[in-house]
Amino acid sequence: MQDSDVMVIRGVREDGRKFRPSDWIERISATLATFGSDGRLSYSRAAQPCIVDGEKCLVVQRGLAVTDPQAYEFIMEFARSNGLCIIEDRRRENRPVAHDRRRR
C-alpha cells in the first residue's frame, strides 16, 4: 500500500486529551498563508485547516517537505513533541474550512 500524499494532524493528543490552545491549527496555517489583492487571507494548500469527521484538523501535503523543508519539519516536530495524532488522509475529496463565514 502506498503512503498518502496528505497527512491529517488531529487536535487530539495520542492519550485522547484535546490539545490546547484550541486555535493552534489556525496559527500554524496562517504562517504559510498569504494575503490576496483583496486583502483576504488565503491558506496554502500545503497546510490548511480542515474538518475531518466533524473535528477540526490540520491537513498537510507531504510535498511541503520539498517546497519548504523548514516549515514541514516545524509542523511535524510540533505535532510529535505535543503528542498529536498524525494519520494518513483517507478522504475521497478535500473539504477545506471556509476562510470567511461572516455575514455580508
Protein Blocks (a to p, Z undefined) as FASTA:
>chain_A
ZZdfbdcddfbdfkopacddfklmmmmmmmmgccdfkopacddfkbccddeehiacdddd
fklmmmmmmlmmmmmmmmmmnopacdddfbfbdcdddfblcdZZ
